[in-house]
Amino acid sequence: MRALISVSDKTGIVDFAKSLVQLGAEIISTGGTYKILKENGISVMEISELTKFPECLDGRVKTLHPSVHAGILAMRSKPSHMEQLANLGIDTIDMVVVNLYPFKQTILKDNVTREEAIENIDIGGPTMLRSAAKNYQDVSVVTDPADYEKVLDELKENGKVSIDTNFYLMQKVFEHTANYDTMIFDYLRRERKDTSYPQSLSLTFEKVQEMRYGENPHQTGALYKEIGKCEGSLTIAKQIHGKELSFNNINDTNGALELLKEFDEPTVVACKHGNPCGVGSSEAIFDAWQKAYHADQTSIFGGIVVLNRKLTKEIAEEMSKIFLEVIVAPSYEQEALDILCQKKNIRVLELPSISKKQPSTSYDIKKINGGIIIQSIDSKLLNEDNSYQVITKRAPTKEELEDLLFTWKIVKHTKSNAIVIGKNKQSIGIGPRTSQSYLVYKAVF
């Protein structure tokens, strides 16, 4: 058996290669992988020794050679293929262990240049993976270090990797390369600030966690995150305390966070079943909490509370008097955590970038049967210069206008058509409607 090993993620690769050698495998390798295997005393052939051609163009060309791909793609059950290999003096390659240049890690670095990102687009790696996957009946292709043990167990027990496992590994290859290509596509789209809708839309997400169940107990569910830093997103929040977030917790908390992002001043948003039930803004975060809580002391029970300033001991003492499902804040006073974490079931999350908004290139996506519908994100309330035209006989006062804009932000994030009443930067009444939409502002109560 001959195995070609060339990995960017070198987790467990030395032990895996040693085990392959103990099982009688001949190892071929490239670049940094060759170096680390050699340094660990593993007998290994460098790729240029196989191809009889030196790596060139700063390593851009090393595995793109017939001695590599013919050895991978030859169908062992087809006599004409094997005869051609013999005539060409090419040996088969029975295992390909490859994972790709760290494109994701590169684009996530601060101040990465376009040139650096493009240089980390792998060419030879995907080609070898696709070749090996296509010939899965004869070649085992391994992209994930988590599969090393499974492959070794089968080799030790049966002297070969089963066809079922090779088929499973083939599937993982195309998952790996599809994700990789989609990351590149998305990076280029963002780099060009392209907000058009492509003819063929590819999206990729990474699994954060599986859930106990979905929206209902008989449904399964999982949480995925976009590739990137995802600042301001619940997908990167650190859970400090409490049970695992449920499907509904995540959906409802996300809605509360998106409303919170509308406000720069200290603000607290309380949410219940996907709709805000109390919102308050003030110069001090405790006063904002008081406004949000007293806006609707009934609906907040069992609800979700998010705030855009440090959660203090004073607020935690008040919160501890009622039942809340989820609390999200950019930071916490230690005394506040000591109080909140006494409650077994409350989920306490920390999200330092809580006020960070989605990039303008983001999509708002909704699943329909047989497809999706997408639109640009709703990131504006008024024109960027806050220009507006007063058409009433009496123009609103400065205070009235501030309250009007305050309630406007809330109604934007209230499900269905909605009525929102507010005064002094406190919601007084919030209600979804099933008929025509209204925005109600009341200056005097």
C-alpha positions in Angstrom: 0.0 0.0 0.0 1.2 3.5 -0.8 -0.2 6.6 0.9 0.2 10.2 -0.2 0.1 12.5 2.8 -0.1 16.3 2.5 -1.9 18.1 5.2 -2.3 21.7 6.5 -4.0 20.5 9.7 -1.3 18.3 11.2 -3.3 17.1 14.2 -2.4 13.5 14.8 -0.6 13.1 11.5 2.7 11.8 12.9 1.0 9.0 14.9 -1.2 8.1 11.9 1.8 7.9 9.5 3.8 5.8 12.0 0.9 3.4 12.2 0.6 3.2 8.5 4.3 2.4 8.2 3.9 -0.4 10.8 1.2 -1.8 8.6 3.6 -1.9 5.7 2.6 1.3 3.9 5.0 3.4 1.8 4.6 7.1 2.5 4.9 9.9 0.0 4.7 13.5 1.1 5.2 17.1 0.3 6.6 20.4 1.8 5.9 20.9 5.5 4.3 17.5 5.9 7.3 15.8 4.5 9.6 17.8 6.9 7.6 17.0 10.0 7.4 13.3 9.2 11.1 13.1 8.5 11.9 14.9 11.7 9.9 12.3 13.6 11.9 9.4 12.1 9.3 8.2 9.6 10.5 6.7 6.4 9.0 9.0 3.7 9.5 9.7 0.0 9.4 13.3 -1.2 6.9 14.0 -4.0 9.6 15.2 -6.4 11.3 11.8 -6.0 8.1 10.2 -7.3 7.4 12.6 -10.1 11.1 13.1 -11.1 10.2 16.8 -11.4 11.1 19.5 -8.8 8.5 21.6 -7.0 8.3 25.0 -8.8 6.7 28.4 -8.7 7.2 28.7 -4.9 5.5 25.4 -4.4 2.4 26.2 -6.5 3.2 23.2 -8.7 4.2 19.9 -7.0 1.4 17.3 -7.1 -0.1 18.2 -10.5 1.6 15.4 -12.3 0.5 12.2 -14.1 2.6 10.1 -11.7 0.3 11.3 -9.0 -3.1 11.4 -10.6 -2.7 8.3 -12.8 -1.7 6.4 -9.7 -4.8 7.6 -7.9 -7.3 7.4 -10.7 -6.4 4.0 -12.2 -9.3 1.5 -11.8 -7.7 -1.7 -10.4 -10.5 -3.8 -11.9 -9.9 -2.5 -15.4 -7.0 -4.4 -17.1 -6.4 -1.6 -19.7 -5.8 0.9 -16.9 -3.4 -1.3 -15.1 -1.6 -2.1 -18.4 -1.2 1.6 -19.2 0.3 2.2 -15.7 2.8 -0.6 -16.3 3.8 0.8 -19.7 4.2 4.3 -18.2 6.2 3.0 -15.2 3.6 4.4 -12.7 2.7 2.7 -9.4 -0.8 3.0 -7.8 -1.5 5.2 -4.9 -3.9 3.5 -2.5 -4.6 6.2 0.1 -4.7 10.0 -0.1 -4.5 11.9 3.2 -5.1 15.6 2.4 -6.7 18.7 3.9 -6.4 22.1 2.3 -4.5 25.3 2.7 -5.9 27.3 5.7 -8.0 29.7 3.6 -10.5 30.3 6.5 -7.8 31.0 9.1 -6.1 33.4 6.6 -9.2 35.5 5.8 -10.1 35.7 9.5 -6.8 37.4 10.4 -6.8 41.1 11.0 -5.7 43.3 8.1 -5.2 40.3 5.7 -4.4 41.4 2.2 -6.2 40.2 -0.9 -2.9 38.8 -2.2 -2.4 36.8 1.0 -5.9 35.4 0.8 -5.5 34.4 -2.8 -2.2 32.8 -2.2 -3.9 30.5 0.3 -6.3 29.1 -2.3 -5.3 25.5 -2.7 -5.1 24.0 -6.2 -3.3 20.7 -6.0 -5.1 19.6 -2.8 -8.7 19.7 -4.1 -7.5 18.0 -7.3 -6.0 15.1 -5.4 -9.0 14.8 -3.2 -11.5 14.8 -6.1 -9.4 12.2 -8.0 -9.2 9.9 -4.9 -12.9 10.4 -4.2 -13.9 9.5 -7.7 -12.0 6.3 -7.5 -13.3 5.4 -4.0 -13.6 1.7 -4.9 -9.8 1.5 -4.9 -8.6 4.5 -2.9 -9.2 5.6 0.6 -9.2 9.4 0.9 -9.0 11.0 4.4 -9.6 14.7 5.0 -10.5 14.7 8.7 -8.1 13.7 11.5 -11.2 12.4 13.4 -11.3 9.5 10.8 -7.7 8.4 11.4 -8.6 5.9 14.1 -11.5 4.4 12.1 -9.2 3.9 9.0 -6.5 2.3 11.1 -8.9 0.0 12.9 -10.1 -1.4 9.6 -6.6 -1.8 8.3 -5.5 -3.7 11.4 -8.6 -5.9 11.4 -9.2 -6.6 7.7 -6.0 -5.5 6.0 -8.0 -3.0 4.0 -10.5 -0.2 4.3 -14.1 -1.4 3.6 -16.0 -0.1 0.5 -18.7 1.4 2.9 -16.1 3.4 4.7 -14.5 4.5 1.5 -17.9 5.7 0.3 -18.4 7.6 3.6 -14.9 9.2 3.2 -15.8 10.1 -0.4 -18.8 12.0 0.8 -16.7 13.9 3.3 -14.3 14.9 0.5 -17.1 16.7 -1.4 -18.4 18.3 1.9 -14.8 19.5 2.5 -14.2 20.9 -1.0 -17.7 22.4 -1.4 -17.3 24.2 1.9 -13.8 25.4 0.8 -15.0 26.7 -2.6 -18.0 28.4 -1.1 -15.7 30.2 1.4 -13.6 31.5 -1.5 -16.7 32.6 -3.4 -18.1 34.4 -0.3 -14.7 36.1 0.4 -14.5 37.4 -3.2 -18.1 38.6 -3.1 -17.4 40.6 0.1 -14.1 41.8 -1.2 -15.8 43.2 -4.3 -18.7 44.5 -2.2 -21.0 42.7 -4.5 -24.6 42.9 -3.4 -26.1 41.4 -6.5 -27.9 38.1 -6.5 -25.8 35.4 -8.2 -27.3 33.0 -10.7 -26.2 30.1 -8.6 -26.1 30.7 -4.8 -23.8 28.7 -2.6 -23.8 29.1 1.1 -21.7 27.4 3.8 -22.1 27.2 7.6 -20.2 25.4 10.4 -22.1 23.4 13.0 -21.9 24.9 16.5 -24.0 22.4 18.3 -26.8 19.9 17.9 -29.9 20.4 20.0 -32.1 18.2 22.1 -34.9 18.9 19.7 -36.2 21.5 17.3 -39.2 23.9 17.5 -41.2 20.9 18.8 -40.1 17.8 20.8 -40.6 15.5 17.8 -38.3 17.6 15.5 -34.5 17.4 15.5 -32.4 20.6 15.3 -28.9 22.1 15.1 -27.2 25.5 15.2 -24.8 26.5 12.5 -22.7 29.7 12.1 -21.4 31.6 9.1 -17.8 31.4 8.2 -16.2 34.5 9.7 -15.9 36.4 12.9 -19.7 36.8 13.2 -19.3 39.8 15.6 -22.5 40.6 17.4 -23.9 37.2 16.6 -25.4 34.8 19.1 -23.4 32.0 17.4 -20.2 33.3 19.1 -21.7 34.2 22.5 -20.0 32.5 25.5 -22.5 30.7 27.7 -21.5 31.3 31.3 -24.3 29.4 33.0 -27.5 27.4 32.5 -29.0 24.7 30.3 -28.2 24.4 26.6 -30.1 26.9 24.5 -33.1 25.5 22.7 -34.2 26.1 19.1 -36.8 28.6 20.3 -34.4 30.2 22.7 -32.0 30.9 19.9 -34.6 32.2 17.5 -36.2 34.5 20.1 -32.9 35.8 21.4 -31.6 36.6 17.9 -34.7 38.8 17.4 -34.1 40.6 20.7 -30.4 41.2 19.7 -31.3 42.6 16.3 -33.7 45.1 18.0 -31.0 46.0 20.5 -28.6 46.9 17.8 -30.8 49.8 16.7 -29.8 51.7 19.9 -26.5 53.3 20.8 -27.5 54.6 24.2 -27.9 52.3 27.2 -30.9 50.1 26.3 -32.6 47.0 27.6 -34.9 44.8 25.4 -37.2 42.2 26.9 -38.6 39.6 24.4 -41.3 36.9 24.6 -42.1 34.4 21.9 -40.2 36.3 19.2 -41.7 39.7 19.9 -40.4 42.5 22.2 -42.5 43.0 25.3 -40.6 45.8 26.9 -37.9 48.2 25.7 -36.3 51.0 27.6 -33.5 53.5 26.9 -31.8 55.9 29.3 -28.5 57.5 30.3 -28.0 54.8 32.9 -28.4 51.1 32.2 -30.2 50.4 35.5 -32.8 53.1 34.5 -33.1 51.4 31.1 -33.8 48.1 32.8 -36.5 49.7 35.0 -38.2 51.1 32.0 -38.1 47.8 30.1 -39.3 45.8 33.1 -42.2 48.1 34.1 -43.3 48.4 30.4 -44.9 44.9 30.8 -44.3 43.1 34.1 -46.4 40.2 33.1 -45.1 39.3 29.7 -41.4 39.5 30.7 -41.9 36.4 32.9 -40.2 33.5 31.3 -38.8 35.9 28.6 -35.4 36.9 27.2 -33.5 40.0 28.3 -30.6 41.6 26.3 -28.8 44.8 27.2 -25.9 46.7 25.6 -24.0 47.7 28.7 -22.3 45.8 31.6 -24.9 44.0 33.7 -24.5 45.3 37.3 -25.1 43.8 40.7 -28.1 46.2 41.1 -29.8 44.9 37.9 -29.0 41.3 38.8 -30.7 41.7 42.1 -33.9 42.8 40.3 -33.7 40.2 37.7 -33.3 37.4 40.3 -36.8 38.3 41.6 -38.5 37.0 38.4 -38.1 33.9 36.1 -36.1 34.6 32.9 -35.1 32.1 30.2 -32.1 33.9 28.7 -29.9 37.0 29.6 -27.3 38.3 27.2 -24.9 41.2 28.0 -21.5 42.4 26.7 -20.1 41.9 30.2 -21.0 41.2 33.8 -19.9 42.4 37.2 -18.7 39.4 39.2 -21.3 40.0 41.9 -24.0 40.1 39.3 -22.9 36.6 38.0 -22.8 35.3 41.6 -26.5 36.3 41.9 -27.7 35.1 38.5 -25.9 31.8 38.6 -27.8 30.8 41.8 -30.7 30.1 39.5 -30.3 26.7 38.0 -32.2 27.0 34.7 -31.4 30.6 33.5 -29.1 30.8 30.5 -26.5 33.5 31.0 -24.5 34.5 27.9 -21.7 37.0 27.4 -21.3 38.7 24.0 -18.7 41.6 24.0 -19.5 42.6 20.4 -23.3 42.7 21.2 -23.8 46.1 19.4 -22.0 45.1 16.2 -24.4 45.1 13.2 -24.4 42.7 10.3 -22.3 43.6 7.2 -24.2 45.2 4.4 -23.4 42.2 2.1 -25.4 39.8 4.4 -28.5 38.1 3.2 -31.9 37.8 5.0 -32.9 34.2 4.1 -36.2 32.4 4.5 -36.7 28.8 3.7 -39.7 27.8 1.6 -40.8 24.4 0.3 -38.4 23.6 -2.5 -36.3 26.7 -2.3 -35.4 29.9 -0.4 -36.2 33.6 -0.8 -33.5 36.1 0.0 -33.3 39.8 0.4 -30.9 42.5 1.6 -30.9 43.0 5.3 -33.2 45.7 6.7 -30.5 48.0 8.1 -32.1 51.4 7.8 -34.9 53.4 9.4 -34.5 56.7 7.7 -32.1 58.0 5.1 -28.5 58.0 6.3 -28.6 61.8 6.9 -31.8 61.3 8.9 -33.7 63.6 6.5 -37.5 63.5 6.7 -40.4 65.7 5.8 -43.0 66.9 8.2 -46.5 67.0 6.5 -48.6 67.7 9.6 -49.8 71.2 10.5 -47.8 71.0 13.8 -44.2 69.8 13.7 -43.2 67.4 16.5 -41.1 68.8 19.3 -37.5 67.5 19.8 -38.7 65.2 22.6 -41.7 63.9 20.5 -39.4 63.2 17.6 -37.0 61.3 19.9 -39.9 59.1 21.1 -41.2 58.7 17.6 -37.9 57.3 16.4 -37.6 55.1 19.6 -41.0 53.5 18.9 -40.2 53.2 15.2 -37.2 51.0 16.0 -39.4 48.7 18.1 -42.2 48.4 15.5 -39.6 47.4 12.9 -38.8 44.3 14.9 -42.3 43.4 16.0 -43.7 40.4 14.2 -46.5 40.7 11.7 -48.1 44.2 11.4 -47.8 46.0 14.7 -48.8 48.8 17.0 -46.2 50.3 19.3 -46.9 53.0 21.9 -44.0 54.7 23.7 -43.1 57.7 25.7 -39.9 59.0 27.3 -37.9 56.2 25.6 -40.0 53.5 27.2 -42.4 51.2 25.4 -45.9 51.5 26.8 -47.7 49.0 24.6 -46.5 46.6 21.9 -48.8 44.4 19.9 -48.7 42.5 16.6 -51.7 42.9 14.3 -53.0 40.6 11.6 -54.5 43.5 9.5 -53.1 46.8 8.3 -49.9 47.9 10.0 -49.9 51.0 12.3 -47.2 53.0 14.0 -48.7 54.8 16.9 -46.9 57.5 18.8 -48.6 59.2 21.8 -47.1 62.3 23.3 -49.4 62.6 26.3 -51.1 59.9 28.4 
